[in-house]
Amino acid sequence: MPTLPSDSVCSLAPVFAVQPDQLEAFKRLGEAMLERTRNEPGCLYYGFCYDGATARCREGYRDAQALLAHLDNVG
């Protein structure tokens, strides 16, 4: 059986149930988070999508160190 290449990518896919009256505020927060994340060298992808009042974030980082740097950046 062939050996697979090493993969250190860390990905997250959090789902948020947003109160309908807070949806616009959440979207503004999501845009701010996207802006802060844009300059992280270890971030491979980061974005939100919405289905009504359900928000999904898809994010990926080069490795665990990059994920921890992201958490420090947006914390």
Predicted model as a PDB file, atoms N, CA, C, CB and O in Angstrom, pLDDT in the B-factor column:
MODEL        1                                                                  
ATOM      1  N   MET A   1       0.841  -1.171   0.000  1.00 71.00           N  
ATOM      2  CA  MET A   1       0.000   0.000   0.000  1.00 71.00           C  
ATOM      3  C   MET A   1       0.895   1.246   0.000  1.00 71.00           C  
ATOM      4  CB  MET A   1      -0.962  -0.008   1.222  1.00 71.00           C  
ATOM      5  O   MET A   1       1.848   1.308   0.777  1.00 71.00           O  
ATOM      6  N   PRO A   2       0.611   2.238  -0.853  1.00 75.00           N  
ATOM      7  CA  PRO A   2       1.449   3.436  -0.907  1.00 75.00           C  
ATOM      8  C   PRO A   2       1.327   4.269   0.368  1.00 75.00           C  
ATOM      9  CB  PRO A   2       1.073   4.286  -2.119  1.00 75.00           C  
ATOM     10  O   PRO A   2       0.286   4.291   1.025  1.00 75.00           O  
ATOM     11  N   THR A   3       2.406   4.940   0.690  1.00 76.00           N  
ATOM     12  CA  THR A   3       2.423   5.822   1.853  1.00 76.00           C  
ATOM     13  C   THR A   3       1.837   7.165   1.463  1.00 76.00           C  
ATOM     14  CB  THR A   3       3.859   5.989   2.410  1.00 76.00           C  
ATOM     15  O   THR A   3       2.212   7.734   0.438  1.00 76.00           O  
ATOM     16  N   LEU A   4       0.924   7.674   2.269  1.00 71.00           N  
ATOM     17  CA  LEU A   4       0.318   8.978   2.007  1.00 71.00           C  
ATOM     18  C   LEU A   4       1.237  10.083   2.488  1.00 71.00           C  
ATOM     19  CB  LEU A   4      -1.059   9.091   2.687  1.00 71.00           C  
ATOM     20  O   LEU A   4       1.974   9.903   3.458  1.00 71.00           O  
ATOM     21  N   PRO A   5       1.200  11.222   1.820  1.00 75.00           N  
ATOM     22  CA  PRO A   5       2.034  12.338   2.278  1.00 75.00           C  
ATOM     23  C   PRO A   5       1.573  12.826   3.647  1.00 75.00           C  
ATOM     24  CB  PRO A   5       1.998  13.496   1.262  1.00 75.00           C  
ATOM     25  O   PRO A   5       0.412  12.653   4.017  1.00 75.00           O  
ATOM     26  N   SER A   6       2.470  13.424   4.378  1.00 82.00           N  
ATOM     27  CA  SER A   6       2.156  13.976   5.691  1.00 82.00           C  
ATOM     28  C   SER A   6       1.204  15.157   5.534  1.00 82.00           C  
ATOM     29  CB  SER A   6       3.448  14.408   6.432  1.00 82.00           C  
ATOM     30  O   SER A   6       1.334  15.954   4.605  1.00 82.00           O  
ATOM     31  N   ASP A   7       0.260  15.258   6.440  1.00 86.00           N  
ATOM     32  CA  ASP A   7      -0.722  16.344   6.403  1.00 86.00           C  
ATOM     33  C   ASP A   7      -0.811  16.951   7.788  1.00 86.00           C  
ATOM     34  CB  ASP A   7      -2.122  15.839   5.925  1.00 86.00           C  
ATOM     35  O   ASP A   7      -1.182  16.271   8.744  1.00 86.00           O  
ATOM     36  N   SER A   8      -0.472  18.229   7.904  1.00 90.00           N  
ATOM     37  CA  SER A   8      -0.518  18.888   9.204  1.00 90.00           C  
ATOM     38  C   SER A   8      -1.646  19.909   9.291  1.00 90.00           C  
ATOM     39  CB  SER A   8       0.807  19.562   9.490  1.00 90.00           C  
ATOM     40  O   SER A   8      -1.767  20.613  10.293  1.00 90.00           O  
ATOM     41  N   VAL A   9      -2.475  19.996   8.248  1.00 93.00           N  
ATOM     42  CA  VAL A   9      -3.537  21.006   8.206  1.00 93.00           C  
ATOM     43  C   VAL A   9      -4.559  20.750   9.315  1.00 93.00           C  
ATOM     44  CB  VAL A   9      -4.234  21.007   6.822  1.00 93.00           C  
ATOM     45  O   VAL A   9      -5.002  19.622   9.533  1.00 93.00           O  
ATOM     46  N   CYS A  10      -4.920  21.841  10.010  1.00 95.00           N  
ATOM     47  CA  CYS A  10      -5.977  21.801  11.024  1.00 95.00           C  
ATOM     48  C   CYS A  10      -7.172  22.559  10.473  1.00 95.00           C  
ATOM     49  CB  CYS A  10      -5.497  22.413  12.393  1.00 95.00           C  
ATOM     50  O   CYS A  10      -7.033  23.697  10.025  1.00 95.00           O  
ATOM     51  N   SER A  11      -8.336  21.943  10.501  1.00 95.00           N  
ATOM     52  CA  SER A  11      -9.526  22.626  10.015  1.00 95.00           C  
ATOM     53  C   SER A  11     -10.621  22.597  11.081  1.00 95.00           C  
ATOM     54  CB  SER A  11     -10.026  21.981   8.706  1.00 95.00           C  
ATOM     55  O   SER A  11     -10.730  21.664  11.877  1.00 95.00           O  
ATOM     56  N   LEU A  12     -11.415  23.647  11.060  1.00 94.00           N  
ATOM     57  CA  LEU A  12     -12.547  23.793  11.977  1.00 94.00           C  
ATOM     58  C   LEU A  12     -13.777  24.125  11.156  1.00 94.00           C  
ATOM     59  CB  LEU A  12     -12.278  24.895  13.055  1.00 94.00           C  
ATOM     60  O   LEU A  12     -13.676  24.718  10.081  1.00 94.00           O  
ATOM     61  N   ALA A  13     -14.936  23.743  11.662  1.00 96.00           N  
ATOM     62  CA  ALA A  13     -16.197  24.069  10.996  1.00 96.00           C  
ATOM     63  C   ALA A  13     -17.266  24.358  12.049  1.00 96.00           C  
ATOM     64  CB  ALA A  13     -16.647  22.911  10.059  1.00 96.00           C  
ATOM     65  O   ALA A  13     -18.242  23.616  12.161  1.00 96.00           O  
ATOM     66  N   PRO A  14     -17.083  25.441  12.826  1.00 96.00           N  
ATOM     67  CA  PRO A  14     -18.071  25.745  13.853  1.00 96.00           C  
ATOM     68  C   PRO A  14     -19.407  26.195  13.250  1.00 96.00           C  
ATOM     69  CB  PRO A  14     -17.535  26.821  14.784  1.00 96.00           C  
ATOM     70  O   PRO A  14     -19.454  26.828  12.195  1.00 96.00           O  
ATOM     71  N   VAL A  15     -20.475  25.851  13.945  1.00 98.00           N  
ATOM     72  CA  VAL A  15     -21.833  26.237  13.548  1.00 98.00           C  
ATOM     73  C   VAL A  15     -22.421  27.047  14.690  1.00 98.00           C  
ATOM     74  CB  VAL A  15     -22.730  24.979  13.215  1.00 98.00           C  
ATOM     75  O   VAL A  15     -22.317  26.666  15.856  1.00 98.00           O  
ATOM     76  N   PHE A  16     -23.041  28.173  14.343  1.00 97.00           N  
ATOM     77  CA  PHE A  16     -23.609  29.068  15.340  1.00 97.00           C  
ATOM     78  C   PHE A  16     -25.108  29.230  15.094  1.00 97.00           C  
ATOM     79  CB  PHE A  16     -22.897  30.441  15.311  1.00 97.00           C  
ATOM     80  O   PHE A  16     -25.530  29.558  13.984  1.00 97.00           O  
ATOM     81  N   ALA A  17     -25.903  29.001  16.127  1.00 98.00           N  
ATOM     82  CA  ALA A  17     -27.340  29.296  16.080  1.00 98.00           C  
ATOM     83  C   ALA A  17     -27.503  30.719  16.613  1.00 98.00           C  
ATOM     84  CB  ALA A  17     -28.200  28.243  16.929  1.00 98.00           C  
ATOM     85  O   ALA A  17     -27.391  30.961  17.814  1.00 98.00           O  
ATOM     86  N   VAL A  18     -27.768  31.650  15.705  1.00 98.00           N  
ATOM     87  CA  VAL A  18     -27.821  33.063  16.048  1.00 98.00           C  
ATOM     88  C   VAL A  18     -29.268  33.467  16.319  1.00 98.00           C  
ATOM     89  CB  VAL A  18     -27.211  33.929  14.916  1.00 98.00           C  
ATOM     90  O   VAL A  18     -30.180  33.074  15.590  1.00 98.00           O  
ATOM     91  N   GLN A  19     -29.465  34.242  17.356  1.00 97.00           N  
ATOM     92  CA  GLN A  19     -30.805  34.783  17.612  1.00 97.00           C  
ATOM     93  C   GLN A  19     -31.178  35.675  16.424  1.00 97.00           C  
ATOM     94  CB  GLN A  19     -30.856  35.592  18.979  1.00 97.00           C  
ATOM     95  O   GLN A  19     -30.373  36.515  16.021  1.00 97.00           O  
ATOM     96  N   PRO A  20     -32.369  35.515  15.857  1.00 95.00           N  
ATOM     97  CA  PRO A  20     -32.729  36.287  14.660  1.00 95.00           C  
ATOM     98  C   PRO A  20     -32.540  37.799  14.816  1.00 95.00           C  
ATOM     99  CB  PRO A  20     -34.162  36.008  14.298  1.00 95.00           C  
ATOM    100  O   PRO A  20     -32.138  38.469  13.865  1.00 95.00           O  
ATOM    101  N   ASP A  21     -32.819  38.335  15.987  1.00 97.00           N  
ATOM    102  CA  ASP A  21     -32.667  39.779  16.170  1.00 97.00           C  
ATOM    103  C   ASP A  21     -31.198  40.194  16.312  1.00 97.00           C  
ATOM    104  CB  ASP A  21     -33.449  40.231  17.395  1.00 97.00           C  
ATOM    105  O   ASP A  21     -30.901  41.387  16.360  1.00 97.00           O  
ATOM    106  N   GLN A  22     -30.278  39.227  16.380  1.00 97.00           N  
ATOM    107  CA  GLN A  22     -28.851  39.517  16.487  1.00 97.00           C  
ATOM    108  C   GLN A  22     -28.074  39.162  15.214  1.00 97.00           C  
ATOM    109  CB  GLN A  22     -28.269  38.765  17.662  1.00 97.00           C  
ATOM    110  O   GLN A  22     -26.847  39.263  15.179  1.00 97.00           O  
ATOM    111  N   LEU A  23     -28.798  38.749  14.173  1.00 97.00           N  
ATOM    112  CA  LEU A  23     -28.138  38.259  12.971  1.00 97.00           C  
ATOM    113  C   LEU A  23     -27.274  39.334  12.296  1.00 97.00           C  
ATOM    114  CB  LEU A  23     -29.176  37.745  11.992  1.00 97.00           C  
ATOM    115  O   LEU A  23     -26.147  39.044  11.894  1.00 97.00           O  
ATOM    116  N   GLU A  24     -27.764  40.535  12.168  1.00 97.00           N  
ATOM    117  CA  GLU A  24     -26.977  41.594  11.521  1.00 97.00           C  
ATOM    118  C   GLU A  24     -25.727  41.915  12.335  1.00 97.00           C  
ATOM    119  CB  GLU A  24     -27.828  42.867  11.338  1.00 97.00           C  
ATOM    120  O   GLU A  24     -24.660  42.134  11.762  1.00 97.00           O  
ATOM    121  N   ALA A  25     -25.842  41.945  13.655  1.00 98.00           N  
ATOM    122  CA  ALA A  25     -24.677  42.192  14.509  1.00 98.00           C  
ATOM    123  C   ALA A  25     -23.673  41.052  14.363  1.00 98.00           C  
ATOM    124  CB  ALA A  25     -25.103  42.349  15.992  1.00 98.00           C  
ATOM    125  O   ALA A  25     -22.466  41.291  14.326  1.00 98.00           O  
ATOM    126  N   PHE A  26     -24.164  39.810  14.280  1.00 97.00           N  
ATOM    127  CA  PHE A  26     -23.269  38.665  14.107  1.00 97.00           C  
ATOM    128  C   PHE A  26     -22.539  38.755  12.771  1.00 97.00           C  
ATOM    129  CB  PHE A  26     -24.055  37.344  14.197  1.00 97.00           C  
ATOM    130  O   PHE A  26     -21.346  38.460  12.697  1.00 97.00           O  
ATOM    131  N   LYS A  27     -23.239  39.157  11.720  1.00 97.00           N  
ATOM    132  CA  LYS A  27     -22.608  39.280  10.406  1.00 97.00           C  
ATOM    133  C   LYS A  27     -21.515  40.352  10.434  1.00 97.00           C  
ATOM    134  CB  LYS A  27     -23.664  39.618   9.327  1.00 97.00           C  
ATOM    135  O   LYS A  27     -20.464  40.170   9.821  1.00 97.00           O  
ATOM    136  N   ARG A  28     -21.745  41.453  11.128  1.00 96.00           N  
ATOM    137  CA  ARG A  28     -20.712  42.482  11.255  1.00 96.00           C  
ATOM    138  C   ARG A  28     -19.499  41.924  12.006  1.00 96.00           C  
ATOM    139  CB  ARG A  28     -21.272  43.730  11.985  1.00 96.00           C  
ATOM    140  O   ARG A  28     -18.356  42.184  11.629  1.00 96.00           O  
ATOM    141  N   LEU A  29     -19.754  41.162  13.062  1.00 95.00           N  
ATOM    142  CA  LEU A  29     -18.664  40.528  13.804  1.00 95.00           C  
ATOM    143  C   LEU A  29     -17.903  39.559  12.896  1.00 95.00           C  
ATOM    144  CB  LEU A  29     -19.211  39.786  15.051  1.00 95.00           C  
ATOM    145  O   LEU A  29     -16.673  39.512  12.926  1.00 95.00           O  
ATOM    146  N   GLY A  30     -18.629  38.795  12.096  1.00 94.00           N  
ATOM    147  CA  GLY A  30     -17.994  37.873  11.156  1.00 94.00           C  
ATOM    148  C   GLY A  30     -17.096  38.593  10.170  1.00 94.00           C  
ATOM    149  O   GLY A  30     -16.009  38.108   9.855  1.00 94.00           O  
ATOM    150  N   GLU A  31     -17.533  39.748   9.675  1.00 95.00           N  
ATOM    151  CA  GLU A  31     -16.710  40.543   8.763  1.00 95.00           C  
ATOM    152  C   GLU A  31     -15.450  41.046   9.469  1.00 95.00           C  
ATOM    153  CB  GLU A  31     -17.518  41.729   8.206  1.00 95.00           C  
ATOM    154  O   GLU A  31     -14.371  41.063   8.875  1.00 95.00           O  
ATOM    155  N   ALA A  32     -15.583  41.454  10.727  1.00 94.00           N  
ATOM    156  CA  ALA A  32     -14.424  41.912  11.499  1.00 94.00           C  
ATOM    157  C   ALA A  32     -13.441  40.765  11.721  1.00 94.00           C  
ATOM    158  CB  ALA A  32     -14.871  42.499  12.854  1.00 94.00           C  
ATOM    159  O   ALA A  32     -12.229  40.957  11.634  1.00 94.00           O  
ATOM    160  N   MET A  33     -13.966  39.574  12.006  1.00 94.00           N  
ATOM    161  CA  MET A  33     -13.105  38.400  12.196  1.00 94.00           C  
ATOM    162  C   MET A  33     -12.388  38.055  10.886  1.00 94.00           C  
ATOM    163  CB  MET A  33     -13.939  37.183  12.696  1.00 94.00           C  
ATOM    164  O   MET A  33     -11.204  37.720  10.890  1.00 94.00           O  
ATOM    165  N   LEU A  34     -13.105  38.138   9.786  1.00 94.00           N  
ATOM    166  CA  LEU A  34     -12.507  37.867   8.483  1.00 94.00           C  
ATOM    167  C   LEU A  34     -11.373  38.852   8.215  1.00 94.00           C  
ATOM    168  CB  LEU A  34     -13.571  37.949   7.365  1.00 94.00           C  
ATOM    169  O   LEU A  34     -10.310  38.455   7.738  1.00 94.00           O  
ATOM    170  N   GLU A  35     -11.585  40.112   8.511  1.00 94.00           N  
ATOM    171  CA  GLU A  35     -10.556  41.124   8.299  1.00 94.00           C  
ATOM    172  C   GLU A  35      -9.315  40.855   9.166  1.00 94.00           C  
ATOM    173  CB  GLU A  35     -11.120  42.519   8.604  1.00 94.00           C  
ATOM    174  O   GLU A  35      -8.186  40.991   8.694  1.00 94.00           O  
ATOM    175  N   ARG A  36      -9.527  40.476  10.416  1.00 92.00           N  
ATOM    176  CA  ARG A  36      -8.388  40.179  11.305  1.00 92.00           C  
ATOM    177  C   ARG A  36      -7.629  38.945  10.834  1.00 92.00           C  
ATOM    178  CB  ARG A  36      -8.871  39.971  12.752  1.00 92.00           C  
ATOM    179  O   ARG A  36      -6.409  38.867  10.984  1.00 92.00           O  
ATOM    180  N   THR A  37      -8.342  37.992  10.272  1.00 94.00           N  
ATOM    181  CA  THR A  37      -7.741  36.723   9.854  1.00 94.00           C  
ATOM    182  C   THR A  37      -7.007  36.847   8.519  1.00 94.00           C  
ATOM    183  CB  THR A  37      -8.813  35.645   9.754  1.00 94.00           C  
ATOM    184  O   THR A  37      -6.102  36.065   8.229  1.00 94.00           O  
ATOM    185  N   ARG A  38      -7.395  37.819   7.718  1.00 92.00           N  
ATOM    186  CA  ARG A  38      -6.865  37.980   6.357  1.00 92.00           C  
ATOM    187  C   ARG A  38      -5.333  38.032   6.313  1.00 92.00           C  
ATOM    188  CB  ARG A  38      -7.429  39.247   5.735  1.00 92.00           C  
ATOM    189  O   ARG A  38      -4.739  37.558   5.344  1.00 92.00           O  
ATOM    190  N   ASN A  39      -4.689  38.587   7.325  1.00 92.00           N  
ATOM    191  CA  ASN A  39      -3.227  38.750   7.314  1.00 92.00           C  
ATOM    192  C   ASN A  39      -2.478  37.669   8.084  1.00 92.00           C  
ATOM    193  CB  ASN A  39      -2.869  40.088   7.884  1.00 92.00           C  
ATOM    194  O   ASN A  39      -1.270  37.793   8.287  1.00 92.00           O  
ATOM    195  N   GLU A  40      -3.146  36.635   8.509  1.00 95.00           N  
ATOM    196  CA  GLU A  40      -2.472  35.546   9.221  1.00 95.00           C  
ATOM    197  C   GLU A  40      -1.740  34.663   8.206  1.00 95.00           C  
ATOM    198  CB  GLU A  40      -3.496  34.702  10.058  1.00 95.00           C  
ATOM    199  O   GLU A  40      -2.377  34.079   7.329  1.00 95.00           O  
ATOM    200  N   PRO A  41      -0.417  34.559   8.312  1.00 94.00           N  
ATOM    201  CA  PRO A  41       0.334  33.798   7.304  1.00 94.00           C  
ATOM    202  C   PRO A  41      -0.012  32.308   7.270  1.00 94.00           C  
ATOM    203  CB  PRO A  41       1.809  33.953   7.556  1.00 94.00           C  
ATOM    204  O   PRO A  41       0.135  31.675   6.225  1.00 94.00           O  
ATOM    205  N   GLY A  42      -0.466  31.735   8.380  1.00 95.00           N  
ATOM    206  CA  GLY A  42      -0.758  30.307   8.413  1.00 95.00           C  
ATOM    207  C   GLY A  42      -2.201  29.949   8.085  1.00 95.00           C  
ATOM    208  O   GLY A  42      -2.571  28.775   8.109  1.00 95.00           O  
ATOM    209  N   CYS A  43      -3.023  30.959   7.776  1.00 96.00           N  
ATOM    210  CA  CYS A  43      -4.432  30.701   7.457  1.00 96.00           C  
ATOM    211  C   CYS A  43      -4.558  30.303   5.985  1.00 96.00           C  
ATOM    212  CB  CYS A  43      -5.311  31.955   7.762  1.00 96.00           C  
ATOM    213  O   CYS A  43      -4.112  31.032   5.099  1.00 96.00           O  
ATOM    214  N   LEU A  44      -5.156  29.161   5.736  1.00 96.00           N  
ATOM    215  CA  LEU A  44      -5.356  28.684   4.370  1.00 96.00           C  
ATOM    216  C   LEU A  44      -6.709  29.117   3.821  1.00 96.00           C  
ATOM    217  CB  LEU A  44      -5.236  27.165   4.319  1.00 96.00           C  
ATOM    218  O   LEU A  44      -6.821  29.442   2.639  1.00 96.00           O  
ATOM    219  N   TYR A  45      -7.730  29.124   4.660  1.00 96.00           N  
ATOM    220  CA  TYR A  45      -9.059  29.592   4.258  1.00 96.00           C  
ATOM    221  C   TYR A  45      -9.863  29.943   5.501  1.00 96.00           C  
ATOM    222  CB  TYR A  45      -9.801  28.516   3.412  1.00 96.00           C  
ATOM    223  O   TYR A  45      -9.663  29.371   6.573  1.00 96.00           O  
ATOM    224  N   TYR A  46     -10.778  30.899   5.337  1.00 96.00           N  
ATOM    225  CA  TYR A  46     -11.604  31.352   6.452  1.00 96.00           C  
ATOM    226  C   TYR A  46     -12.800  32.082   5.866  1.00 96.00           C  
ATOM    227  CB  TYR A  46     -10.796  32.274   7.438  1.00 96.00           C  
ATOM    228  O   TYR A  46     -12.630  33.011   5.076  1.00 96.00           O  
ATOM    229  N   GLY A  47     -13.989  31.684   6.234  1.00 96.00           N  
ATOM    230  CA  GLY A  47     -15.167  32.373   5.736  1.00 96.00           C  
ATOM    231  C   GLY A  47     -16.435  31.884   6.402  1.00 96.00           C  
ATOM    232  O   GLY A  47     -16.467  30.830   7.038  1.00 96.00           O  
ATOM    233  N   PHE A  48     -17.478  32.680   6.239  1.00 96.00           N  
ATOM    234  CA  PHE A  48     -18.787  32.378   6.807  1.00 96.00           C  
ATOM    235  C   PHE A  48     -19.805  32.200   5.690  1.00 96.00           C  
ATOM    236  CB  PHE A  48     -19.236  33.492   7.777  1.00 96.00           C  
ATOM    237  O   PHE A  48     -19.680  32.790   4.617  1.00 96.00           O  
ATOM    238  N   CYS A  49     -20.814  31.378   5.960  1.00 96.00           N  
ATOM    239  CA  CYS A  49     -22.002  31.320   5.122  1.00 96.00           C  
ATOM    240  C   CYS A  49     -23.199  31.221   6.056  1.00 96.00           C  
ATOM    241  CB  CYS A  49     -21.951  30.110   4.113  1.00 96.00           C  
ATOM    242  O   CYS A  49     -23.067  30.817   7.211  1.00 96.00           O  
ATOM    243  N   TYR A  50     -24.358  31.593   5.547  1.00 96.00           N  
ATOM    244  CA  TYR A  50     -25.549  31.702   6.384  1.00 96.00           C  
ATOM    245  C   TYR A  50     -26.713  30.965   5.745  1.00 96.00           C  
ATOM    246  CB  TYR A  50     -25.915  33.175   6.620  1.00 96.00           C  
ATOM    247  O   TYR A  50     -26.890  30.967   4.526  1.00 96.00           O  
ATOM    248  N   ASP A  51     -27.498  30.337   6.605  1.00 96.00           N  
ATOM    249  CA  ASP A  51     -28.754  29.702   6.214  1.00 96.00           C  
ATOM    250  C   ASP A  51     -29.771  30.173   7.242  1.00 96.00           C  
ATOM    251  CB  ASP A  51     -28.645  28.104   6.157  1.00 96.00           C  
ATOM    252  O   ASP A  51     -29.918  29.569   8.305  1.00 96.00           O  
ATOM    253  N   GLY A  52     -30.465  31.246   6.922  1.00 95.00           N  
ATOM    254  CA  GLY A  52     -31.358  31.853   7.906  1.00 95.00           C  
ATOM    255  C   GLY A  52     -30.530  32.373   9.070  1.00 95.00           C  
ATOM    256  O   GLY A  52     -29.596  33.151   8.878  1.00 95.00           O  
ATOM    257  N   ALA A  53     -30.873  31.941  10.271  1.00 96.00           N  
ATOM    258  CA  ALA A  53     -30.160  32.382  11.471  1.00 96.00           C  
ATOM    259  C   ALA A  53     -29.077  31.386  11.895  1.00 96.00           C  
ATOM    260  CB  ALA A  53     -31.146  32.590  12.615  1.00 96.00           C  
ATOM    261  O   ALA A  53     -28.581  31.449  13.020  1.00 96.00           O  
ATOM    262  N   THR A  54     -28.715  30.475  11.003  1.00 98.00           N  
ATOM    263  CA  THR A  54     -27.610  29.554  11.260  1.00 98.00           C  
ATOM    264  C   THR A  54     -26.392  30.043  10.486  1.00 98.00           C  
ATOM    265  CB  THR A  54     -27.982  28.087  10.856  1.00 98.00           C  
ATOM    266  O   THR A  54     -26.439  30.237   9.271  1.00 98.00           O  
ATOM    267  N   ALA A  55     -25.304  30.236  11.221  1.00 97.00           N  
ATOM    268  CA  ALA A  55     -24.054  30.682  10.601  1.00 97.00           C  
ATOM    269  C   ALA A  55     -23.048  29.541  10.669  1.00 97.00           C  
ATOM    270  CB  ALA A  55     -23.492  31.965  11.306  1.00 97.00           C  
ATOM    271  O   ALA A  55     -22.891  28.886  11.699  1.00 97.00           O  
ATOM    272  N   ARG A  56     -22.378  29.322   9.554  1.00 98.00           N  
ATOM    273  CA  ARG A  56     -21.332  28.310   9.499  1.00 98.00           C  
ATOM    274  C   ARG A  56     -20.024  28.988   9.123  1.00 98.00           C  
ATOM    275  CB  ARG A  56     -21.689  27.182   8.488  1.00 98.00           C  
ATOM    276  O   ARG A  56     -19.967  29.799   8.198  1.00 98.00           O  
ATOM    277  N   CYS A  57     -18.978  28.638   9.858  1.00 96.00           N  
ATOM    278  CA  CYS A  57     -17.652  29.158   9.568  1.00 96.00           C  
ATOM    279  C   CYS A  57     -16.795  27.983   9.124  1.00 96.00           C  
ATOM    280  CB  CYS A  57     -17.028  29.890  10.811  1.00 96.00           C  
ATOM    281  O   CYS A  57     -16.789  26.932   9.763  1.00 96.00           O  
ATOM    282  N   ARG A  58     -16.081  28.165   8.041  1.00 97.00           N  
ATOM    283  CA  ARG A  58     -15.158  27.135   7.566  1.00 97.00           C  
ATOM    284  C   ARG A  58     -13.772  27.748   7.603  1.00 97.00           C  
ATOM    285  CB  ARG A  58     -15.530  26.622   6.115  1.00 97.00           C  
ATOM    286  O   ARG A  58     -13.529  28.793   6.998  1.00 97.00           O  
ATOM    287  N   GLU A  59     -12.866  27.098   8.312  1.00 96.00           N  
ATOM    288  CA  GLU A  59     -11.528  27.653   8.459  1.00 96.00           C  
ATOM    289  C   GLU A  59     -10.483  26.553   8.447  1.00 96.00           C  
ATOM    290  CB  GLU A  59     -11.422  28.464   9.746  1.00 96.00           C  
ATOM    291  O   GLU A  59     -10.719  25.447   8.934  1.00 96.00           O  
ATOM    292  N   GLY A  60      -9.336  26.868   7.888  1.00 97.00           N  
ATOM    293  CA  GLY A  60      -8.241  25.908   7.823  1.00 97.00           C  
ATOM    294  C   GLY A  60      -6.915  26.608   8.031  1.00 97.00           C  
ATOM    295  O   GLY A  60      -6.719  27.746   7.604  1.00 97.00           O  
ATOM    296  N   TYR A  61      -6.008  25.908   8.693  1.00 97.00           N  
ATOM    297  CA  TYR A  61      -4.707  26.467   9.052  1.00 97.00           C  
ATOM    298  C   TYR A  61      -3.601  25.485   8.690  1.00 97.00           C  
ATOM    299  CB  TYR A  61      -4.652  26.810  10.556  1.00 97.00           C  
ATOM    300  O   TYR A  61      -3.791  24.269   8.725  1.00 97.00           O  
ATOM    301  N   ARG A  62      -2.459  26.027   8.347  1.00 96.00           N  
ATOM    302  CA  ARG A  62      -1.306  25.229   7.905  1.00 96.00           C  
ATOM    303  C   ARG A  62      -0.959  24.122   8.893  1.00 96.00           C  
ATOM    304  CB  ARG A  62      -0.094  26.126   7.701  1.00 96.00           C  
ATOM    305  O   ARG A  62      -0.614  23.009   8.497  1.00 96.00           O  
ATOM    306  N   ASP A  63      -1.056  24.442  10.200  1.00 95.00           N  
ATOM    307  CA  ASP A  63      -0.713  23.474  11.238  1.00 95.00           C  
ATOM    308  C   ASP A  63      -1.294  23.964  12.572  1.00 95.00           C  
ATOM    309  CB  ASP A  63       0.844  23.277  11.336  1.00 95.00           C  
ATOM    310  O   ASP A  63      -1.937  25.012  12.634  1.00 95.00           O  
ATOM    311  N   ALA A  64      -1.057  23.197  13.621  1.00 95.00           N  
ATOM    312  CA  ALA A  64      -1.607  23.548  14.937  1.00 95.00           C  
ATOM    313  C   ALA A  64      -1.065  24.882  15.433  1.00 95.00           C  
ATOM    314  CB  ALA A  64      -1.290  22.452  15.955  1.00 95.00           C  
ATOM    315  O   ALA A  64      -1.795  25.638  16.075  1.00 95.00           O  
ATOM    316  N   GLN A  65       0.183  25.184  15.154  1.00 96.00           N  
ATOM    317  CA  GLN A  65       0.767  26.450  15.578  1.00 96.00           C  
ATOM    318  C   GLN A  65       0.031  27.628  14.932  1.00 96.00           C  
ATOM    319  CB  GLN A  65       2.265  26.494  15.226  1.00 96.00           C  
ATOM    320  O   GLN A  65      -0.224  28.636  15.590  1.00 96.00           O  
ATOM    321  N   ALA A  66      -0.309  27.504  13.651  1.00 97.00           N  
ATOM    322  CA  ALA A  66      -1.047  28.562  12.958  1.00 97.00           C  
ATOM    323  C   ALA A  66      -2.455  28.709  13.533  1.00 97.00           C  
ATOM    324  CB  ALA A  66      -1.119  28.266  11.449  1.00 97.00           C  
ATOM    325  O   ALA A  66      -2.966  29.825  13.636  1.00 97.00           O  
ATOM    326  N   LEU A  67      -3.084  27.596  13.907  1.00 96.00           N  
ATOM    327  CA  LEU A  67      -4.401  27.654  14.541  1.00 96.00           C  
ATOM    328  C   LEU A  67      -4.324  28.387  15.874  1.00 96.00           C  
ATOM    329  CB  LEU A  67      -4.966  26.239  14.745  1.00 96.00           C  
ATOM    330  O   LEU A  67      -5.166  29.235  16.166  1.00 96.00           O  
ATOM    331  N   LEU A  68      -3.326  28.068  16.675  1.00 96.00           N  
ATOM    332  CA  LEU A  68      -3.161  28.751  17.957  1.00 96.00           C  
ATOM    333  C   LEU A  68      -2.867  30.234  17.770  1.00 96.00           C  
ATOM    334  CB  LEU A  68      -2.044  28.101  18.760  1.00 96.00           C  
ATOM    335  O   LEU A  68      -3.331  31.057  18.558  1.00 96.00           O  
ATOM    336  N   ALA A  69      -2.102  30.587  16.736  1.00 96.00           N  
ATOM    337  CA  ALA A  69      -1.832  32.001  16.444  1.00 96.00           C  
ATOM    338  C   ALA A  69      -3.131  32.709  16.068  1.00 96.00           C  
ATOM    339  CB  ALA A  69      -0.787  32.142  15.300  1.00 96.00           C  
ATOM    340  O   ALA A  69      -3.334  33.866  16.436  1.00 96.00           O  
ATOM    341  N   HIS A  70      -4.004  32.030  15.345  1.00 95.00           N  
ATOM    342  CA  HIS A  70      -5.308  32.606  14.986  1.00 95.00           C  
ATOM    343  C   HIS A  70      -6.130  32.891  16.241  1.00 95.00           C  
ATOM    344  CB  HIS A  70      -6.086  31.654  14.044  1.00 95.00           C  
ATOM    345  O   HIS A  70      -6.713  33.965  16.387  1.00 95.00           O  
ATOM    346  N   LEU A  71      -6.166  31.920  17.135  1.00 93.00           N  
ATOM    347  CA  LEU A  71      -6.940  32.102  18.367  1.00 93.00           C  
ATOM    348  C   LEU A  71      -6.411  33.280  19.177  1.00 93.00           C  
ATOM    349  CB  LEU A  71      -6.906  30.822  19.217  1.00 93.00           C  
ATOM    350  O   LEU A  71      -7.196  34.022  19.767  1.00 93.00           O  
ATOM    351  N   ASP A  72      -5.102  33.464  19.215  1.00 94.00           N  
ATOM    352  CA  ASP A  72      -4.514  34.630  19.878  1.00 94.00           C  
ATOM    353  C   ASP A  72      -4.925  35.913  19.164  1.00 94.00           C  
ATOM    354  CB  ASP A  72      -2.976  34.513  19.922  1.00 94.00           C  
ATOM    355  O   ASP A  72      -5.211  36.918  19.814  1.00 94.00           O  
ATOM    356  N   ASN A  73      -4.957  35.888  17.845  1.00 92.00           N  
ATOM    357  CA  ASN A  73      -5.265  37.073  17.057  1.00 92.00           C  
ATOM    358  C   ASN A  73      -6.717  37.520  17.230  1.00 92.00           C  
ATOM    359  CB  ASN A  73      -4.981  36.805  15.593  1.00 92.00           C  
ATOM    360  O   ASN A  73      -6.986  38.717  17.336  1.00 92.00           O  
ATOM    361  N   VAL A  74      -7.634  36.590  17.260  1.00 88.00           N  
ATOM    362  CA  VAL A  74      -9.056  36.976  17.321  1.00 88.00           C  
ATOM    363  C   VAL A  74      -9.629  36.939  18.720  1.00 88.00           C  
ATOM    364  CB  VAL A  74      -9.870  36.077  16.441  1.00 88.00           C  
ATOM    365  O   VAL A  74     -10.761  37.367  18.942  1.00 88.00           O  
ATOM    366  N   GLY A  75      -8.849  36.425  19.676  1.00 83.00           N  
ATOM    367  CA  GLY A  75      -9.333  36.295  21.051  1.00 83.00           C  
ATOM    368  C   GLY A  75      -9.611  37.621  21.681  1.00 83.00           C  
ATOM    369  O   GLY A  75     -10.025  37.679  22.839  1.00 83.00           O  
TER     370      GLY A  75                                                      
ENDMDL                                                                          
END                                                                             
